[in-house]
Amino acid sequence: MTSTQPKALKTVDPAAPDTLAIDLRTAVMRTSRRLRVEATGDVITPGQYTVLAQLNESGSRTLRELADREHVQAPSMTRIVNALADQGFVGRSAHPEDGRQVRIDITDAGRTVLEEARSQRTAWLAQRVAGLSGEERLILSQAARIMQEMSGK
Protein backbone atom coordinates (compact mmCIF):
# COMPACT_ATOMS: atom_id res chain seq x y z
CA MET A 1 0.00 0.00 0.00
CA THR A 2 1.41 3.41 -0.96
CA SER A 3 1.05 6.50 1.18
CA THR A 4 -1.61 7.89 -1.18
CA GLN A 5 -3.91 4.90 -0.85
CA PRO A 6 -6.51 4.94 1.94
CA LYS A 7 -5.94 2.65 4.87
CA ALA A 8 -8.12 -0.42 5.04
CA LEU A 9 -11.30 0.20 7.00
CA LYS A 10 -11.72 -1.60 10.27
CA THR A 11 -14.54 -4.06 10.57
CA VAL A 12 -16.77 -2.69 13.28
CA ASP A 13 -18.91 -4.87 15.46
CA PRO A 14 -22.42 -3.40 15.06
CA ALA A 15 -22.94 -4.10 18.75
CA ALA A 16 -20.17 -1.61 19.58
CA PRO A 17 -21.81 1.78 18.95
CA ASP A 18 -19.14 3.62 20.95
CA THR A 19 -16.39 2.40 18.64
CA LEU A 20 -18.40 3.30 15.54
CA ALA A 21 -19.24 6.70 17.02
CA ILE A 22 -15.54 7.44 17.58
CA ASP A 23 -14.67 6.36 14.02
CA LEU A 24 -17.52 8.44 12.53
CA ARG A 25 -16.68 11.51 14.60
CA THR A 26 -13.03 11.30 13.61
CA ALA A 27 -13.84 10.83 9.91
CA VAL A 28 -16.39 13.65 9.86
CA MET A 29 -14.08 16.07 11.68
CA ARG A 30 -11.08 15.31 9.46
CA THR A 31 -13.15 15.65 6.30
CA SER A 32 -14.72 18.87 7.55
CA ARG A 33 -11.32 20.31 8.45
CA ARG A 34 -9.91 19.37 5.03
CA LEU A 35 -12.89 20.92 3.26
CA ARG A 36 -12.42 24.16 5.20
CA VAL A 37 -8.69 24.34 4.55
CA GLU A 38 -8.49 22.96 1.03
CA ALA A 39 -11.41 24.72 -0.55
CA THR A 40 -12.05 28.04 1.17
CA GLY A 41 -9.60 29.83 -1.09
CA ASP A 42 -7.70 33.05 -0.66
CA VAL A 43 -10.72 35.36 -0.65
CA ILE A 44 -12.30 34.42 2.68
CA THR A 45 -11.20 32.52 5.76
CA PRO A 46 -13.07 29.48 7.11
CA GLY A 47 -14.51 31.66 9.90
CA GLN A 48 -15.72 34.23 7.39
CA TYR A 49 -17.26 31.45 5.32
CA THR A 50 -19.34 30.21 8.25
CA VAL A 51 -20.58 33.73 9.01
CA LEU A 52 -21.61 34.27 5.39
CA ALA A 53 -23.33 30.88 5.36
CA GLN A 54 -25.24 31.77 8.57
CA LEU A 55 -26.35 35.12 7.17
CA ASN A 56 -27.33 33.58 3.86
CA GLU A 57 -29.38 30.88 5.58
CA SER A 58 -30.93 32.84 8.44
CA GLY A 59 -31.01 36.44 7.28
CA SER A 60 -29.65 39.50 9.06
CA ARG A 61 -28.32 39.16 12.60
CA THR A 62 -26.74 41.31 15.26
CA LEU A 63 -23.08 40.84 16.13
CA ARG A 64 -24.13 39.22 19.42
CA GLU A 65 -26.44 36.76 17.63
CA LEU A 66 -23.66 35.83 15.21
CA ALA A 67 -21.14 35.44 18.03
CA ASP A 68 -23.54 33.24 20.01
CA ARG A 69 -24.35 31.06 17.00
CA GLU A 70 -20.67 30.60 16.19
CA HIS A 71 -19.63 30.17 19.83
CA VAL A 72 -17.06 32.97 19.74
CA GLN A 73 -16.58 36.12 21.79
CA ALA A 74 -18.05 39.40 20.52
CA PRO A 75 -14.62 40.97 19.76
CA SER A 76 -13.72 37.99 17.55
CA MET A 77 -17.01 38.30 15.66
CA THR A 78 -16.46 42.04 15.29
CA ARG A 79 -13.09 41.36 13.59
CA ILE A 80 -14.67 38.79 11.25
CA VAL A 81 -17.56 41.10 10.33
CA ASN A 82 -15.24 44.10 9.88
CA ALA A 83 -13.10 42.08 7.44
CA LEU A 84 -16.20 40.95 5.54
CA ALA A 85 -17.54 44.52 5.44
CA ASP A 86 -14.19 45.86 4.19
CA GLN A 87 -14.45 43.41 1.28
CA GLY A 88 -18.08 44.34 0.60
CA PHE A 89 -19.42 40.89 1.55
CA VAL A 90 -21.67 42.11 4.36
CA GLY A 91 -23.50 45.34 5.08
CA ARG A 92 -24.60 47.01 8.27
CA SER A 93 -27.94 48.64 8.99
CA ALA A 94 -29.72 50.10 11.99
CA HIS A 95 -31.66 47.63 14.11
CA PRO A 96 -35.38 48.41 13.56
CA GLU A 97 -36.27 48.01 17.25
CA ASP A 98 -33.08 48.93 19.12
CA GLY A 99 -31.07 51.91 17.93
CA ARG A 100 -28.06 50.79 19.98
CA GLN A 101 -27.64 47.67 17.85
CA VAL A 102 -26.59 47.09 14.26
CA ARG A 103 -27.89 44.39 11.95
CA ILE A 104 -25.44 42.54 9.69
CA ASP A 105 -26.62 41.15 6.36
CA ILE A 106 -24.96 39.39 3.45
CA THR A 107 -24.55 41.38 0.23
CA ASP A 108 -24.82 40.14 -3.36
CA ALA A 109 -21.01 40.06 -3.47
CA GLY A 110 -21.05 37.97 -0.29
CA ARG A 111 -23.51 35.53 -1.86
CA THR A 112 -21.27 35.26 -4.90
CA VAL A 113 -18.11 34.51 -2.89
CA LEU A 114 -20.07 32.06 -0.71
CA GLU A 115 -21.30 30.20 -3.79
CA GLU A 116 -17.77 30.13 -5.22
CA ALA A 117 -16.42 28.68 -1.97
CA ARG A 118 -19.21 26.08 -1.90
CA SER A 119 -18.42 25.14 -5.50
CA GLN A 120 -14.73 24.75 -4.63
CA ARG A 121 -15.60 22.51 -1.68
CA THR A 122 -17.93 20.38 -3.80
CA ALA A 123 -15.31 20.08 -6.55
CA TRP A 124 -12.62 19.10 -4.03
CA LEU A 125 -14.81 16.39 -2.53
CA ALA A 126 -16.13 15.21 -5.91
CA GLN A 127 -12.55 14.71 -7.09
CA ARG A 128 -11.87 12.41 -4.16
CA VAL A 129 -15.16 10.55 -4.55
CA ALA A 130 -14.41 10.01 -8.24
CA GLY A 131 -11.35 7.98 -7.26
CA LEU A 132 -13.44 5.47 -5.32
CA SER A 133 -14.86 2.23 -6.63
CA GLY A 134 -18.56 1.97 -7.43
CA GLU A 135 -19.06 -0.14 -4.33
CA GLU A 136 -17.32 2.43 -2.12
CA ARG A 137 -19.45 5.22 -3.61
CA LEU A 138 -22.60 3.21 -2.91
CA ILE A 139 -21.49 2.70 0.70
CA LEU A 140 -20.78 6.44 1.07
CA SER A 141 -24.15 7.27 -0.45
CA GLN A 142 -25.89 5.05 2.06
CA ALA A 143 -23.80 6.46 4.90
CA ALA A 144 -24.62 10.05 3.84
CA ARG A 145 -28.34 9.26 3.84
CA ILE A 146 -28.12 7.62 7.26
CA MET A 147 -26.09 10.50 8.70
CA GLN A 148 -28.59 13.05 7.35
CA GLU A 149 -31.40 11.11 8.99
CA MET A 150 -29.46 10.94 12.26
CA SER A 151 -28.87 14.69 12.20
CA GLY A 152 -32.53 15.44 11.58
CA LYS A 153 -32.27 16.79 8.03
N, C-alpha and C positions, 0 to 999 in steps of 0.2 A: 504494500500500500504506500503510495507517495504522499507527501505532505499536503497535496491539494485535494486528495480524495477524502470524503467524509468518513469519520470513524464508524465502525459497525454499531448499529443501534443495539442497546441492551434489550433482552427479552424481559418484560416486566410481568410479574405475577399480578393478574387483575385483582387479586385479593389484597394487594399491597398499595392502597390508594396514596399513602404518604410518599412512597418512593416515586410513583408516577407524578404526584403533585410537584415534587422537587424537580424531577426531570422536565416537566412542562414549564414550570416557573423559570428555570434556568434557560431553556430554549427560547421562550418568549422574550425574556429580558435581553438575551444576547442578540436576538434578531432585531428587537426594537432599537437597541443601542446602535447596531450596525446601520439600520435604516436612517436613524437620525444623523449619524456621522457621515455615512457614505453619500447620502442623497439630499442633504439640505442645501448644499451649494455654498457659494461665496457671498450670496446676496443677503441671506438672513441666517441667524444662528438657530439652533434647535429650540431654544427658549422663545425666540421671536416667532418661530413657526407655530408653537403651541398656542401662543397668545392670538395670533391671526386666526388659527383654526377655531379657537373658542369664540372669538368675535364673529366669525363667519357663521358659525353654527347657532349661537345664542343671541346675536344682536349686541347692541351697545351695552357697555358695563362701566361701572366706576373703577378707579384704580384699586380700591379696597376689594371689590367683588372679584376682579381679576386675580389679585394677590391671594385671596382666600381660595379660589378655585384651583390655582396652580400651586398652592401650599408654599408660598414664598412671602418674605417680608415686604411691606409696602415700599421701602426704598429700592429694593431689587426690582420690583414691578415698575416703579417710576423710571428707572434706567432703561428697562426693556421698552417701555412705551415711548420714552423720549427718543430712543434710537429709531424706532419704527416711524414716529412722527417726522423726524429729520429726513427720513427717506421717502416720506409721502405715503406710507402704507397704512397709517391710521390718522384719524382726525379727532379733534376735541370739540366738544360743544357743552354749553351750559346745561346743568341738570334741570329738568323742567319743574321739579318740586323742591329742590334744595340748592339755592344759589351758591352755597359753599363748596359744592361738589361739581366735578367735571365728568362728563360721559365720554367714553372712548369708543370709536366705531371704526370698522375696517373701511378703507377706501377702495375704489375700483383698482387702483394700482396694487393695493394689498391683496385683493382677490386674485389678481393676475399672478403675482409672485407666489401666492399660496398654491394656486393650481399648477404652476411650473414645478414647485417643490414636490407636490403630490405626484406629478407625472414622473419626475426623476426617481422618486421612491418606488413607484410601480415598475418602472423600467429596470431598476436595479434588482428588484425581487424577481421580476419576470425572467431576467437573464439567468438567475440562479435556478429557478424552477425549470427552465427550458433544458437544463443539463441533467435533469432527473429522468429516470425511466418512467414509462407509462404507469407502471404499478405504484411507484413512489408518488407520482402526481395524484393518483387516485386516493392513496392513503392520506396525503396532505389535504385533498379536497374534503374527504370525510372528516378529518381532524378539524379543519376550519369550520365546517358546519356544526360539529359538536361543540367546539369552543364558543361559537357565536350563540348557540342555544344556552350554554352554561352561563354566559355573560349577560343574558337577557335581551339580546338583540333580536 
